[in-house]
Amino acid sequence: MANRTQQVRQVARPRKRAQPPVFGGVTGSYEDKDSDYLCPICFDIIDEAHMTKCGHTFCFKCIKTSLDTANRCPKCNFVIESPDLIFPNFMLNELIQKHRNRPEEKRIRLDHQNVPGSLDLAELVMEETMDLTNVNTLLELLHNKKKQLEDVSDTCSILM
């Protein structure tokens, strides 16, 4: 009888649902690195990151505005007795600043967004594991490819 009860309990136990994607499909995966810097209130990149006692981080303006209307964390509903109990998140502010200081990578991504393979090349070039030897090899390959394409272009312009 006890064995039957254990089987029933195992069958009756509801399964956990998979976490639904939030913010238009952002799942928090490794591929979506930018979502790590989003404020859960305004869904924009966090500006002047501040953290609550419960450990959640928001834009300073967003959390101040939220605490003006309710004295609870917008993420977990933890009671925050005073707006003075939010603190700057220095580490996240530094990470966001580094994220914003990558204009060259952003420019490459925007300029070549519709070119097949260009994002892979941009990611390869921006990898921190790439050393000087690899960069020189890549430059040589790119230089050779450029010459090849210029030769083809010159041949086509002569034929026309």
Kinemage of the C-alpha trace (Angstrom):
@kinemage 1
@onewidth
@group {chain A} dominant
@subgroup {mainchain}
@vectorlist {calphas} color= white
{ca met a 1} P 0.000 0.000 0.000
{ca ala a 2} L 2.803 2.420 0.907
{ca asn a 3} L 4.471 1.670 -2.406
{ca arg a 4} L 1.245 2.538 -4.248
{ca thr a 5} L 1.015 5.865 -2.351
{ca gln a 6} L 4.537 6.825 -3.436
{ca gln a 7} L 3.676 6.076 -7.065
{ca val a 8} L 0.547 8.226 -6.874
{ca arg a 9} L 2.522 11.114 -5.343
{ca gln a 10} L 5.103 10.910 -8.088
{ca val a 11} L 2.422 10.965 -10.783
{ca ala a 12} L 0.391 13.744 -9.159
{ca arg a 13} L 3.397 16.072 -8.709
{ca pro a 14} L 3.052 18.904 -11.226
{ca arg a 15} L 5.956 19.526 -13.551
{ca lys a 16} L 7.787 22.794 -13.507
{ca arg a 17} L 7.048 24.970 -16.486
{ca ala a 18} L 9.897 26.312 -18.543
{ca gln a 19} L 10.536 29.994 -17.880
{ca pro a 20} L 8.766 32.012 -20.570
{ca pro a 21} L 10.853 34.503 -22.515
{ca val a 22} L 10.459 38.110 -21.425
{ca phe a 23} L 10.929 41.454 -23.155
{ca gly a 24} L 10.084 40.386 -26.677
{ca gly a 25} L 11.745 36.981 -26.555
{ca val a 26} L 14.859 37.752 -24.527
{ca thr a 27} L 15.645 34.538 -22.689
{ca gly a 28} L 18.771 35.566 -20.821
{ca ser a 29} L 20.952 33.203 -22.802
{ca tyr a 30} L 24.639 33.685 -23.472
{ca glu a 31} L 23.890 34.859 -27.009
{ca asp a 32} L 21.909 37.822 -25.723
{ca lys a 33} L 24.631 39.577 -23.755
{ca asp a 34} L 22.946 42.994 -23.891
{ca ser a 35} L 19.971 41.836 -21.803
{ca asp a 36} L 22.304 41.573 -18.791
{ca tyr a 37} L 22.426 45.356 -18.693
{ca leu a 38} L 18.693 46.051 -19.034
{ca cys a 39} L 16.743 47.761 -16.283
{ca pro a 40} L 13.702 45.638 -15.387
{ca ile a 41} L 11.589 48.803 -15.086
{ca cys a 42} L 12.341 50.754 -18.283
{ca phe a 43} L 13.861 47.875 -20.339
{ca asp a 44} L 16.686 50.157 -21.466
{ca ile a 45} L 20.388 49.813 -20.664
{ca ile a 46} L 20.799 50.700 -16.994
{ca asp a 47} L 21.805 54.290 -16.386
{ca glu a 48} L 23.528 54.893 -13.031
{ca ala a 49} L 22.969 51.408 -11.591
{ca his a 50} L 21.646 51.234 -8.027
{ca met a 51} L 20.939 48.087 -6.025
{ca thr a 52} L 18.293 47.343 -3.420
{ca lys a 53} L 18.910 45.423 -0.184
{ca cys a 54} L 17.372 42.376 -1.834
{ca gly a 55} L 20.046 42.496 -4.542
{ca his a 56} L 18.107 43.746 -7.564
{ca thr a 57} L 19.595 46.481 -9.741
{ca phe a 58} L 17.770 49.287 -11.545
{ca cys a 59} L 18.442 52.692 -13.089
{ca phe a 60} L 18.694 55.268 -10.315
{ca lys a 61} L 15.805 57.324 -11.726
{ca cys a 62} L 13.620 54.252 -12.224
{ca ile a 63} L 14.022 52.891 -8.700
{ca lys a 64} L 13.617 56.372 -7.150
{ca thr a 65} L 10.380 56.887 -9.085
{ca ser a 66} L 9.161 53.410 -8.151
{ca leu a 67} L 9.931 53.942 -4.462
{ca asp a 68} L 8.046 57.249 -4.526
{ca thr a 69} L 4.861 55.334 -5.348
{ca ala a 70} L 5.482 52.131 -3.347
{ca asn a 71} L 8.056 51.121 -0.775
{ca arg a 72} L 8.684 47.710 -2.362
{ca cys a 73} L 11.205 46.255 -4.784
{ca pro a 74} L 9.566 46.192 -8.242
{ca lys a 75} L 11.172 42.818 -8.942
{ca cys a 76} L 10.482 40.719 -5.808
{ca asn a 77} L 8.159 42.888 -3.683
{ca phe a 78} L 10.698 43.076 -0.807
{ca val a 79} L 9.884 45.957 1.571
{ca ile a 80} L 12.321 48.867 1.297
{ca glu a 81} L 11.762 51.065 4.337
{ca ser a 82} L 13.475 54.149 2.932
{ca pro a 83} L 14.719 55.356 -0.461
{ca asp a 84} L 18.067 55.832 1.283
{ca leu a 85} L 18.404 52.032 1.375
{ca ile a 86} L 19.409 51.774 -2.272
{ca phe a 87} L 23.102 51.747 -3.038
{ca pro a 88} L 25.260 52.373 -6.121
{ca asn a 89} L 26.262 49.187 -7.921
{ca phe a 90} L 29.828 50.187 -8.788
{ca met a 91} L 30.798 46.916 -10.475
{ca leu a 92} L 27.783 46.926 -12.778
{ca asn a 93} L 28.355 50.601 -13.592
{ca glu a 94} L 31.911 49.748 -14.679
{ca leu a 95} L 30.717 46.818 -16.803
{ca ile a 96} L 28.069 48.975 -18.469
{ca gln a 97} L 30.667 51.680 -19.152
{ca lys a 98} L 32.927 49.091 -20.809
{ca his a 99} L 29.925 47.880 -22.797
{ca arg a 100} L 29.216 51.418 -24.000
{ca asn a 101} L 32.873 52.040 -24.880
{ca arg a 102} L 32.872 49.498 -27.668
{ca pro a 103} L 31.884 51.832 -30.510
{ca glu a 104} L 34.167 50.145 -33.043
{ca glu a 105} L 32.489 46.796 -32.544
{ca lys a 106} L 29.055 48.425 -32.766
{ca arg a 107} L 30.074 50.272 -35.947
{ca ile a 108} L 31.277 47.049 -37.565
{ca arg a 109} L 28.038 45.316 -36.647
{ca leu a 110} L 25.862 48.145 -37.996
{ca asp a 111} L 27.882 48.723 -41.172
{ca his a 112} L 27.934 45.051 -42.142
{ca gln a 113} L 24.660 43.855 -40.686
{ca asn a 114} L 23.359 42.515 -44.008
{ca val a 115} L 26.660 41.006 -45.208
{ca pro a 116} L 26.735 37.221 -44.659
{ca gly a 117} L 29.547 36.156 -42.335
{ca ser a 118} L 30.478 39.693 -41.279
{ca leu a 119} L 29.206 39.254 -37.717
{ca asp a 120} L 31.291 36.096 -37.328
{ca leu a 121} L 34.373 38.011 -38.486
{ca ala a 122} L 33.636 40.917 -36.128
{ca glu a 123} L 33.205 38.522 -33.205
{ca leu a 124} L 36.415 36.738 -34.129
{ca val a 125} L 38.383 39.988 -34.254
{ca met a 126} L 36.980 41.218 -30.922
{ca glu a 127} L 37.854 38.003 -29.041
{ca glu a 128} L 40.280 38.594 -26.197
{ca thr a 129} L 42.073 35.309 -26.916
{ca met a 130} L 43.299 36.557 -30.287
{ca asp a 131} L 47.023 37.301 -30.110
{ca leu a 132} L 49.330 39.357 -32.358
{ca thr a 133} L 50.310 36.367 -34.507
{ca asn a 134} L 46.663 35.586 -35.229
{ca val a 135} L 45.941 39.233 -36.049
{ca asn a 136} L 48.890 39.404 -38.470
{ca thr a 137} L 47.768 36.181 -40.180
{ca leu a 138} L 44.232 37.515 -40.471
{ca leu a 139} L 45.502 40.820 -41.887
{ca glu a 140} L 47.565 38.988 -44.496
{ca leu a 141} L 44.587 36.875 -45.524
{ca leu a 142} L 42.367 39.946 -45.752
{ca his a 143} L 44.985 41.844 -47.762
{ca asn a 144} L 45.255 38.948 -50.238
{ca lys a 145} L 41.464 38.739 -50.540
{ca lys a 146} L 41.269 42.507 -51.114
{ca lys a 147} L 43.844 42.300 -53.926
{ca gln a 148} L 41.926 39.414 -55.480
{ca leu a 149} L 38.650 41.354 -55.397
{ca glu a 150} L 40.317 44.497 -56.783
{ca asp a 151} L 41.774 42.460 -59.662
{ca val a 152} L 38.346 41.028 -60.457
{ca ser a 153} L 36.823 44.502 -60.285
{ca asp a 154} L 39.494 45.950 -62.579
{ca thr a 155} L 38.953 43.110 -65.062
{ca cys a 156} L 35.200 43.706 -65.056
{ca ser a 157} L 35.588 47.467 -65.560
{ca ile a 158} L 37.946 46.889 -68.543
{ca leu a 159} L 35.481 44.481 -70.165
{ca met a 160} L 32.624 46.959 -69.822
